[in-house]
Structures are given as C-alpha cells and as structure tokens.
Amino acid sequence: MSSFINLKGIQQSFDDETVLENIDLTIPEGQLFGLLGPSGSGKTTLVKIMIGLLNPTSGAVLIDGKQMPSLKAMQHIGYMAQSDALYDELTAKQNLDFFACIYGVPKKKRKEQISQVAKVVNLTEHLDKRLEHYSGGMKRRMSLAVALLHEPKLLILDEPTVGIDPVLRASIWRDLKELQKQGTTIIVTTHVMDEAEKCDSLALLRDGYIIAHGSPDELKEKSETETLEAAFLYFGEGKQVEV
Ligand SMILES: Nc1ncnc2c1ncn2[C@@H]1O[C@H](COP(=O)(O)OP(=O)(O)OP(=O)(O)O)[C@@H](O)[C@H]1O
C-alpha cells in the first residue's frame, strides 16, 4: 500500500498552549486508521489540520501527494465533525439534496446517491422528517450520510458513533469495513477501546504527542499487555514507541 497521508513535524499552539507537538505520521492508502486518545489529547485538532480546516503553527500535511490546504484534495475528502452541521428546519432528504449540490454530485446521480447513503445509515424511512424531530443519534447518522454523499476517497470521522446505540454502531462499523474494501481510506477518532480494536493501525495520542503507533496486536505485543487499554497506559508512562 502506498503512502496516502503524510504529516511532517506538525506542531499546533493556541495562544500559550501547545496542543500538538512533533507529529510525524504516514498513513497508507486504503487503511482503516484510528486516532485513539482521551478527551483533550488533540484528536480533533489533528484531523482538522489533516483536512486543511486548520493551518498548523508549523509542519506540513500531504494528502495524495498534494500539500494541504488544497481545494482539489478537499473535494475527495468526506468529513464528519463532532458536532452536527445540519439544517434543522429542512427534512433529511432536503439536507442531503443540499449537500449533494454543494459537493458537486452530478444531478442525475443525486437521487441514487441519496438513497444509497440513507440506506447505509438506516434512515430510509425517515427521509421526509424535518431534522428538528430527529433524535441525537439520528442526527449523527445523518452527518455520516452527508460525509458519504460524494463517495470520498478519504473519509475522516470524528467520534462517529457517540450517541449511537450498540446495534447501529455495529452496523456502521460493518459499513466502514465495506467502504474500506472498496478502496476508501478511513480515519476515525475514538476514545472507545473496542472500536480502536477494529482499526488496522492506531496512533495513540496523549497530551498532544503520539506515544505509540502500530496495529492493535503489535501495540499489545510490544507492551506485553492483553488489552489496548493496558497498552495505552504502558506507553503513556513516557515510552514513545514506533512498532
Ligand atoms: N480553537 C481553539 N482555541 C484554543 N484552544 C483550543 C482550540 N481548539 C482546541 N483547543 C484546545 O486543544 C486541546 C485539544 O483539543 P481537541 O479538541 O483537539 O481534543 P480531542 O482529543 O479531540 O478531545 P475530545 O475527545 O474531547 O473531542 C484542548 O485543550 C482544547 O481546549
């Protein structure tokens, strides 16, 4: 697999606070990659930098060989933020139609794409409901549907399953694996260990540093632990490791 995302020497400060330090990371094409870390460790800041929403204080991001921010590269990225950026006063279908238009989905493909993404997130029956009548979990699913509309090559999901029940969570993970099989590179941020287990490779983030990087099995092996949680604690004791 060739290198698809390249982060070099990323550092990010807000006023006097340094929230990311010395981030070097390479993610191959087609990987399901997890950024695992506790609240405040810098996951959202890092994904915002990756997709060009935030210019890092220093360092560079290359996606598919293009230096970010690049409009061209951004057109192939689907991003699901932590808070839903949707229109409550519109129905789900109207929301999807609007975003399909913004993302430049060709008019003759729009109907098919909307019904496809609605199926993935299990909202087909609720497409005519206004979002003000949606539950929190339904809105999360809608946000995921929006991120999938333009069939992005790179999908970045910031805590995608927060507020989603276990049955649908499992079904979303099955769909992510299916998208990956079709060639999509996927980056997921999470602080849930059982979700991290499903990733091909993980970067463990703590206090703005990558404290370890590798597959779930490699991380457990290297730390001689049985669970990712224990591995995280092990690497957190000051050992920065590339496995
Ligand atoms: N625009 C900003 N201005 C100032 N500080 C910020 C800004 N954005 C993020 N931070 C700070 O950067 C740190 C990392 O935040 P970030 O949201 O990246 O963490 P996170 O790992 O995604 O957390 P969570 O899991 O709770 O979403 C926090 O201390 C946060 O307060």
The ligand as a MOL file (V3000), in Angstrom:
LIG
                    3D

  0  0  0     0  0            999 V3000
M  V30 BEGIN CTAB
M  V30 COUNTS 31 33 0 0 0
M  V30 BEGIN ATOM
M  V30 1 N -9.5620 26.9430 18.6910 0
M  V30 2 C -9.0020 26.6420 19.8610 0
M  V30 3 N -8.5270 27.6020 20.6700 0
M  V30 4 C -7.9170 27.3080 21.8460 0
M  V30 5 N -7.7360 26.0450 22.2910 0
M  V30 6 C -8.1760 25.0450 21.5340 0
M  V30 7 C -8.8410 25.2790 20.2690 0
M  V30 8 N -9.1530 24.0770 19.7180 0
M  V30 9 C -8.7310 23.1390 20.6050 0
M  V30 10 N -8.1450 23.7090 21.6840 0
M  V30 11 C -7.5240 23.0040 22.8150 0
M  V30 12 O -6.7130 21.9740 22.2940 0
M  V30 13 C -6.7240 20.8320 23.1500 0
M  V30 14 C -7.0520 19.6070 22.3270 0
M  V30 15 O -8.4040 19.6870 21.8980 0
M  V30 16 P -9.0570 18.6570 20.8860 0
M  V30 17 O -10.4780 19.0680 20.6590 0
M  V30 18 O -8.1900 18.5140 19.7100 0
M  V30 19 O -9.0030 17.3030 21.7370 0
M  V30 20 P -9.7340 15.9150 21.5000 0
M  V30 21 O -8.7240 14.8580 21.7540 0
M  V30 22 O -10.4100 15.9160 20.1670 0
M  V30 23 O -10.8220 15.9130 22.6620 0
M  V30 24 P -12.3180 15.2740 22.6810 0
M  V30 25 O -12.1570 13.7750 22.6560 0
M  V30 26 O -12.8880 15.7780 23.9780 0
M  V30 27 O -13.0210 15.8000 21.4870 0
M  V30 28 C -7.7170 21.1440 24.2590 0
M  V30 29 O -7.0050 21.5790 25.3850 0
M  V30 30 C -8.5560 22.2770 23.6840 0
M  V30 31 O -9.0300 23.1160 24.6970 0
M  V30 END ATOM
M  V30 BEGIN BOND
M  V30 1 1 1 2
M  V30 2 1 2 3
M  V30 3 2 2 7
M  V30 4 2 3 4
M  V30 5 1 4 5
M  V30 6 2 5 6
M  V30 7 1 6 7
M  V30 8 1 6 10
M  V30 9 1 7 8
M  V30 10 2 8 9
M  V30 11 1 9 10
M  V30 12 1 10 11
M  V30 13 1 11 12
M  V30 14 1 11 30
M  V30 15 1 12 13
M  V30 16 1 13 14
M  V30 17 1 13 28
M  V30 18 1 14 15
M  V30 19 1 15 16
M  V30 20 2 16 17
M  V30 21 1 16 18
M  V30 22 1 16 19
M  V30 23 1 19 20
M  V30 24 2 20 21
M  V30 25 1 20 22
M  V30 26 1 20 23
M  V30 27 1 23 24
M  V30 28 2 24 25
M  V30 29 1 24 26
M  V30 30 1 24 27
M  V30 31 1 28 29
M  V30 32 1 28 30
M  V30 33 1 30 31
M  V30 END BOND
M  V30 END CTAB
M  END
